[in-house]
Amino acid sequence: MCAGIVLQSQPVKAYPKSFASFVEERYPFFVQILETDNPPGEEEEMSALLREEMMDLGAKTRSDAVGNLIGYIGEGKDAFMLGGHMDSVMPCKDVKVVRKGNIIKSDGLTVLTADDGAGLFEILTALRYIKENNLPCCPIDLLFTVGEEIGGLGVRKLKKDLLRANKGMLLDRAASPGVFVIAGPYKRNFRVTF
């Protein structure tokens, strides 16, 4: 999905100019994602929003036992998985998005929730563009997990047989196209009483 990534020895073509205007038209959906309350353990509202968009794209959807949202677009072999997480770090309730030109931020009272709202928006907007422009696309598995911000709870409890894809990409990183993260640091909070 990112210009500059090389897949199967063929460079990905640059986005068509019309894609930039398409993304701008979808800005209200971006704000809707960012302003949806989504603390870890309270991803239901975000899940409902994403499920509605996925179904409008023609996806078959399901939730697993821990609340991960899974979708399937297309039939056949060689499905590719696209995913992100539905929760954000606190404070992420009552987010108000403020835009000045190309700068988007919160009103300062909360986080922006772009981690991982931006990834969710990128995935669903790209799939919307593919659908509306009737572009060829391999089968897609969508995976939107819960509890990422508190230790990746959803992805750790995911039953892999719920996915058709054996290759995929999670969009949860602010970096230049072509950067792949295979591990990352984390922190663990604990309290000691003397």
Secondary structure, DSSP 8 states (H G I E B T S, - for coil): --TT-EETTEE-----HHHHHHHHHTHHHHHHHHTS---TT--HHHHHHHHHHHHHTT-EEEE-TT--EEEEES-SS--EEEEEES---SS-SS--EEEETTEEEE-SSS---HHHHHHHHHHHHHHHHHHHTT-----EEEEEES-GGGT-HHHHT--GGG-S-S-EEE----S-TT---S------------
